[in-house]
Amino acid sequence: MAHVVLKDLVKTYGSFKAVNDVSLTVNDGEFVALVGPSGCGKTTTLNLVAGLIPITSGDIVIGDRVVNDLDPKDRDIAMVFQNYALYPQKSVYKNLAFPLQMRKLPRDEIDKKVKEAARVLDMTHLLERKPRELSGGQQQRVALGRALVRDPAVFLMDEPLSNLDAKLRVQMRSEIKRFHQDLKATIIYVTHDQLEAVTMADKMAVMNGGYLQQYDSPAQVFAHPVNMFVASFIGSPAMSLIPLQASTANGNSVLTGAEGWSFELSPRNAQKVANATTKKVVLGARHSTIKLHNSAVPGAIPAKAYTVEPTGDVTFVQAFLSGAIVNVSVPPNIAVAPDEQIWLEFDQERMHLFDGETEMALKAN
């Protein structure tokens, strides 16, 4: 396996920058997910690494080689695509053997590699079947096996689970994660599904508008989003973002909502607000950090329930507050009705504050 380094990577189409000065390092044996909404530049970045499209500027290093001008076949990479790209007329065995035959490997070596890949991916019993005789999950396993037999330095995966149903996606997430753990493979994985990235990756690169927004472990990205985009994209349900106004009352720093309510900030949060470039401050809070009350309690803010969504072990309540919709999770035995008056209590140790102008996370001194 090998490490991958992207240095100031740029891809333009006329005046449009699809990838804008992206720099990151994927360490040897690391699983990195490129995640973001449609059109954010993640697939373009993967295709640049693969050599499927030429770069405009910057460098791509795989192992110890700058591969900017190398053809895909010379980059020591293997790709797994969204549509599997299997040969329908060939058996599973022949699909796995084909890339090795193209490299003119001896027949006995091809046989050994194919059978080993089939053993690793638990599909020895499928070797004589045709792709049309396989389920979606089995076809995806064959696509993984075809990449595996090549023994590449880096695996590149472009939304490989997007054609599967929800149950099969969960199963294949586990299989790909185990595939990575067993092989210690270097994997760059593109997905628009942030849950896939959070559950499988060692690190995630959150992209938007061609820019790399944040690159860190999923836990760090979830706990410490650098800006409002990352905060709203990572997490399910998404972090609630509430536009407020910062001011001072009786010598204390307070935030005021559109309805006229206000609450006093802790000393640490007051430091964060003091570093804002504007009086406009956005409060961010995840559903599990907000307490819902059916009656007024000290420190809680009045809101109105909008929708109630029972999911079995937890109920999600959406509430209107200061022009925003706030997601709150409550135990299923808590009764809330749409349009009911409720009160929300925010945990000051776990809430986030963002600059209303720059949209960047505010930090204490």
C-alpha positions as CSV (number, residue, x, y, z in Angstrom):
1,M,0.0,0.0,0.0
2,A,1.1,3.6,-0.3
3,H,0.3,7.1,0.9
4,V,-1.4,9.7,-1.3
5,V,-0.6,13.5,-1.2
6,L,-2.6,16.2,-2.9
7,K,-0.8,19.5,-3.1
8,D,-2.8,22.7,-4.1
9,L,-4.9,20.6,-6.5
10,V,-6.9,22.7,-9.0
11,K,-9.3,21.6,-11.8
12,T,-10.9,24.3,-13.9
13,Y,-13.5,24.1,-16.7
14,G,-13.2,27.5,-18.4
15,S,-13.7,30.1,-15.6
16,F,-15.3,27.5,-13.3
17,K,-13.1,25.9,-10.6
18,A,-14.5,22.4,-9.9
19,V,-11.6,21.7,-7.5
20,N,-10.0,24.7,-5.7
21,D,-6.6,24.4,-4.1
22,V,-7.3,21.1,-2.3
23,S,-4.4,19.8,-0.2
24,L,-4.5,16.8,2.0
25,T,-2.5,13.6,2.9
26,V,-3.9,10.1,3.0
27,N,-1.5,8.0,5.1
28,D,-0.5,4.5,4.2
29,G,-3.3,2.1,5.2
30,E,-5.8,4.9,5.9
31,F,-9.5,5.0,4.9
32,V,-10.4,8.6,3.8
33,A,-13.9,9.6,2.7
34,L,-14.5,12.6,0.5
35,V,-17.9,13.8,1.4
36,G,-20.2,16.7,0.4
37,P,-23.3,17.6,-1.5
38,S,-23.7,17.0,-5.3
39,G,-21.4,19.3,-7.3
40,C,-19.0,19.9,-4.4
41,G,-15.9,18.5,-6.3
42,K,-15.5,15.2,-4.5
43,T,-15.8,12.9,-7.6
44,T,-13.7,15.3,-9.7
45,T,-11.0,15.1,-7.1
46,L,-11.2,11.2,-7.2
47,N,-11.0,11.3,-11.0
48,L,-7.9,13.5,-10.8
49,V,-6.2,11.0,-8.5
50,A,-7.2,8.2,-10.8
51,G,-5.9,10.0,-13.9
52,L,-9.3,9.9,-15.7
53,I,-9.2,13.7,-16.2
54,P,-6.1,16.0,-16.4
55,I,-5.3,18.4,-13.6
56,T,-5.1,22.1,-14.2
57,S,-2.4,22.7,-11.6
58,G,-1.0,21.2,-8.4
59,D,0.6,17.8,-7.7
60,I,-0.6,14.3,-7.0
61,V,1.8,12.0,-5.2
62,I,1.2,8.2,-4.8
63,G,3.8,6.5,-2.8
64,D,7.1,8.2,-3.8
65,R,6.0,9.2,-7.3
66,V,4.5,12.4,-8.7
67,V,1.8,10.9,-11.0
68,N,0.5,14.0,-12.7
69,D,1.4,12.9,-16.2
70,L,1.0,9.1,-15.8
71,D,-1.8,7.1,-17.4
72,P,-4.3,5.5,-15.0
73,K,-2.8,2.0,-15.7
74,D,0.6,3.2,-14.5
75,R,-0.6,4.8,-11.2
76,D,-1.0,1.5,-9.3
77,I,-4.6,2.2,-8.4
78,A,-7.8,0.2,-8.7
79,M,-11.3,1.8,-8.9
80,V,-14.6,0.5,-7.7
81,F,-17.5,2.3,-9.5
82,Q,-21.1,3.0,-8.6
83,N,-22.4,0.8,-11.4
84,Y,-20.0,-2.2,-10.7
85,A,-19.0,-2.3,-14.5
86,L,-19.0,-6.1,-14.6
87,Y,-18.9,-8.0,-17.9
88,P,-22.4,-9.6,-18.1
89,Q,-21.3,-12.5,-20.4
90,K,-18.4,-13.6,-18.2
91,S,-18.6,-15.7,-15.0
92,V,-17.5,-14.2,-11.7
93,Y,-14.2,-16.1,-12.0
94,K,-13.5,-14.6,-15.5
95,N,-14.6,-11.1,-14.3
96,L,-12.0,-11.4,-11.5
97,A,-9.3,-12.8,-13.8
98,F,-9.7,-10.4,-16.7
99,P,-7.5,-7.5,-15.3
100,L,-4.8,-10.0,-14.6
101,Q,-5.0,-11.5,-18.1
102,M,-4.6,-8.1,-19.5
103,R,-1.4,-7.8,-17.6
104,K,-0.4,-11.2,-19.1
105,L,0.2,-12.9,-15.8
106,P,0.8,-16.7,-15.8
107,R,-2.4,-18.8,-15.6
108,D,-1.5,-20.5,-12.3
109,E,-0.8,-17.1,-10.7
110,I,-4.1,-15.7,-12.0
111,D,-5.9,-18.7,-10.6
112,K,-4.2,-18.3,-7.2
113,K,-5.0,-14.5,-7.0
114,V,-8.7,-15.0,-8.1
115,K,-9.3,-17.8,-5.5
116,E,-7.6,-15.8,-2.7
117,A,-9.8,-12.7,-3.5
118,A,-12.9,-14.9,-3.6
119,R,-11.9,-16.4,-0.2
120,V,-11.3,-13.0,1.4
121,L,-14.7,-11.7,0.2
122,D,-16.6,-14.9,0.9
123,M,-17.7,-15.6,-2.6
124,T,-15.9,-18.8,-3.6
125,H,-19.3,-20.4,-4.1
126,L,-20.2,-17.7,-6.7
127,L,-17.2,-18.1,-9.0
128,E,-19.1,-19.9,-11.8
129,R,-22.2,-17.7,-11.8
130,K,-22.9,-14.8,-14.2
131,P,-23.5,-11.3,-12.9
132,R,-27.3,-11.5,-13.7
133,E,-27.5,-14.4,-11.3
134,L,-26.2,-12.3,-8.4
135,S,-27.8,-9.9,-6.0
136,G,-26.7,-6.2,-5.9
137,G,-24.6,-6.9,-2.8
138,Q,-22.9,-9.9,-4.5
139,Q,-22.2,-7.9,-7.6
140,Q,-20.6,-5.2,-5.5
141,R,-18.5,-7.8,-3.8
142,V,-17.3,-9.0,-7.3
143,A,-16.4,-5.4,-8.2
144,L,-14.4,-5.2,-4.9
145,G,-12.7,-8.5,-5.8
146,R,-11.7,-7.4,-9.2
147,A,-10.0,-4.4,-7.6
148,L,-8.4,-6.6,-5.0
149,V,-6.8,-9.1,-7.4
150,R,-4.7,-6.3,-8.8
151,D,-3.0,-5.8,-5.5
152,P,-2.9,-2.0,-6.0
153,A,-1.2,0.7,-3.9
154,V,-4.5,2.6,-3.5
155,F,-8.2,1.7,-3.8
156,L,-10.4,4.4,-5.2
157,M,-14.2,4.0,-4.6
158,D,-16.8,6.2,-6.2
159,E,-20.2,5.9,-4.4
160,P,-20.1,2.1,-4.6
161,L,-23.2,1.6,-2.4
162,S,-25.5,4.1,-3.9
163,N,-27.4,1.6,-6.1
164,L,-28.2,-0.7,-3.1
165,D,-31.3,-0.6,-1.0
166,A,-31.1,0.7,2.6
167,K,-30.7,-2.7,4.3
168,L,-28.0,-3.9,1.9
169,R,-26.1,-0.6,2.2
170,V,-25.8,-1.1,5.9
171,Q,-24.5,-4.7,5.4
172,M,-22.0,-3.6,2.7
173,R,-20.8,-0.8,4.8
174,S,-19.7,-3.4,7.4
175,E,-18.1,-5.6,4.6
176,I,-16.1,-2.7,3.2
177,K,-15.0,-1.7,6.6
178,R,-13.9,-5.2,7.4
179,F,-12.2,-5.4,3.9
180,H,-10.1,-2.3,4.9
181,Q,-9.3,-3.6,8.4
182,D,-8.2,-7.1,7.1
183,L,-6.0,-5.7,4.2
184,K,-4.7,-2.5,5.9
185,A,-5.6,-1.0,2.5
186,T,-5.2,2.6,1.5
187,I,-8.7,3.7,0.4
188,I,-10.1,7.0,-0.9
189,Y,-13.9,6.7,-0.9
190,V,-16.4,9.2,-2.4
191,T,-19.9,9.5,-1.0
192,H,-22.7,12.1,-0.6
193,D,-24.0,10.1,2.4
194,Q,-22.3,11.5,5.5
195,L,-23.4,8.5,7.5
196,E,-21.2,6.2,5.3
197,A,-18.3,8.5,5.9
198,V,-18.8,8.7,9.6
199,T,-19.2,5.0,10.1
200,M,-16.3,3.7,7.9
201,A,-13.6,6.3,7.5
202,D,-10.5,7.0,9.6
203,K,-10.6,10.6,8.3
204,M,-13.2,12.5,6.3
205,A,-12.6,15.4,3.9
206,V,-15.7,17.6,3.8
207,M,-16.0,19.5,0.5
208,N,-18.3,22.3,-0.7
209,G,-18.0,24.5,-3.8
210,G,-14.7,22.9,-4.8
211,Y,-13.1,23.8,-1.5
212,L,-11.9,21.5,1.2
213,Q,-13.9,22.7,4.3
214,Q,-12.5,20.4,7.0
215,Y,-10.2,17.4,7.1
216,D,-10.1,15.4,10.3
217,S,-11.4,12.2,12.0
218,P,-15.2,11.8,11.9
219,A,-15.4,12.3,15.7
220,Q,-13.5,15.6,15.5
221,V,-15.5,16.9,12.6
222,F,-18.8,16.0,14.4
223,A,-17.7,17.5,17.7
224,H,-15.8,20.6,16.4
225,P,-17.1,21.7,13.0
226,V,-15.1,24.6,11.7
227,N,-18.0,26.4,10.1
228,M,-21.8,26.4,9.6
229,F,-21.7,24.3,6.4
230,V,-19.8,21.5,8.1
231,A,-22.0,21.8,11.2
232,S,-25.2,21.5,9.1
233,F,-23.9,18.7,6.8
234,I,-22.5,16.3,9.3
235,G,-24.9,14.6,11.6
236,S,-28.4,13.1,11.3
237,P,-30.6,14.9,12.0
238,A,-28.5,17.9,11.1
239,M,-27.3,20.4,13.7
240,S,-29.9,23.1,14.3
241,L,-28.7,26.6,13.5
242,I,-30.5,29.5,15.1
243,P,-29.8,33.1,14.1
244,L,-29.6,35.3,17.3
245,Q,-28.4,38.8,18.3
246,A,-25.6,39.3,20.8
247,S,-25.8,42.1,23.4
248,T,-25.0,43.0,27.0
249,A,-27.5,43.2,29.8
250,N,-26.5,44.1,33.4
251,G,-22.9,43.6,32.5
252,N,-23.5,40.1,31.2
253,S,-23.3,38.8,27.6
254,V,-26.7,37.6,26.3
255,L,-28.2,36.2,23.1
256,T,-31.6,37.4,22.1
257,G,-34.1,35.7,19.7
258,A,-36.4,37.2,17.2
259,E,-39.3,36.7,19.6
260,G,-37.7,38.9,22.2
261,W,-36.5,36.2,24.7
262,S,-32.8,36.2,25.8
263,F,-30.5,34.0,27.8
264,E,-27.3,34.7,29.6
265,L,-24.1,33.1,28.3
266,S,-21.5,31.2,30.3
267,P,-18.1,33.0,30.7
268,R,-16.6,30.7,28.1
269,N,-19.4,31.3,25.5
270,A,-19.2,35.0,26.3
271,Q,-15.5,34.9,25.3
272,K,-16.5,33.3,22.0
273,V,-19.1,35.9,21.2
274,A,-16.7,38.7,22.0
275,N,-14.5,37.4,19.2
276,A,-17.3,37.7,16.6
277,T,-17.0,40.3,13.8
278,T,-20.7,41.2,14.2
279,K,-23.5,41.2,16.7
280,K,-25.1,38.5,14.6
281,V,-24.4,35.2,16.2
282,V,-25.7,31.8,15.1
283,L,-26.3,29.2,17.9
284,G,-25.7,25.6,16.8
285,A,-27.0,22.6,18.8
286,R,-27.4,18.9,18.1
287,H,-30.7,17.2,18.9
288,S,-29.3,15.2,21.8
289,T,-27.9,18.3,23.6
290,I,-31.3,20.1,23.9
291,K,-33.8,19.3,26.7
292,L,-37.5,19.7,26.0
293,H,-39.8,20.8,28.8
294,N,-43.6,20.9,28.7
295,S,-43.7,23.9,31.1
296,A,-41.5,26.9,31.8
297,V,-38.3,26.2,33.8
298,P,-35.4,28.6,34.5
299,G,-33.0,29.0,31.6
300,A,-35.4,27.4,29.1
301,I,-36.6,29.2,26.0
302,P,-40.2,29.2,24.7
303,A,-40.8,27.5,21.3
304,K,-43.7,25.9,19.4
305,A,-43.7,22.3,18.3
306,Y,-44.0,21.9,14.5
307,T,-43.8,18.1,13.8
308,V,-43.4,15.0,15.9
309,E,-41.7,12.0,14.4
310,P,-41.7,8.7,16.4
311,T,-39.0,6.3,15.3
312,G,-39.5,3.6,17.9
313,D,-36.7,4.0,20.5
314,V,-36.6,7.8,20.1
315,T,-39.0,10.6,19.0
316,F,-37.8,13.6,17.0
317,V,-39.6,16.9,17.6
318,Q,-39.1,19.8,15.3
319,A,-39.8,23.2,16.8
320,F,-40.0,26.8,15.6
321,L,-37.5,29.1,17.3
322,S,-36.3,32.5,16.2
323,G,-37.1,31.8,12.5
324,A,-35.3,28.4,12.5
325,I,-36.5,24.8,12.8
326,V,-34.8,23.1,15.8
327,N,-34.5,19.3,16.0
328,V,-34.9,17.8,19.5
329,S,-34.8,14.1,20.5
330,V,-37.0,12.9,23.4
331,P,-37.8,9.4,24.8
332,P,-40.9,7.8,23.2
333,N,-42.9,8.2,26.4
334,I,-42.8,12.0,26.2
335,A,-46.0,13.3,24.7
336,V,-45.8,16.3,22.4
337,A,-48.4,17.5,19.9
338,P,-47.9,19.7,16.8
339,D,-48.4,23.5,17.6
340,E,-48.0,22.8,21.3
341,Q,-46.1,25.4,23.4
342,I,-42.8,23.9,24.7
343,W,-39.6,25.1,26.3
344,L,-36.1,24.3,25.1
345,E,-33.0,24.2,27.3
346,F,-29.6,24.4,25.7
347,D,-26.5,22.8,27.2
348,Q,-23.9,25.6,27.2
349,E,-21.1,23.1,27.5
350,R,-22.1,21.4,24.2
351,M,-23.6,24.1,22.1
352,H,-21.7,25.8,19.2
353,L,-21.5,29.4,18.3
354,F,-20.8,30.8,14.8
355,D,-20.0,34.2,13.4
356,G,-23.1,35.4,11.6
357,E,-21.1,37.1,8.9
358,T,-18.1,34.8,8.3
359,E,-20.1,31.6,9.3
360,M,-16.9,30.4,11.0
361,A,-17.0,28.7,14.4
362,L,-16.2,31.1,17.3
363,K,-13.5,30.2,19.7
364,A,-12.7,31.3,23.2
365,N,-9.4,33.0,23.9
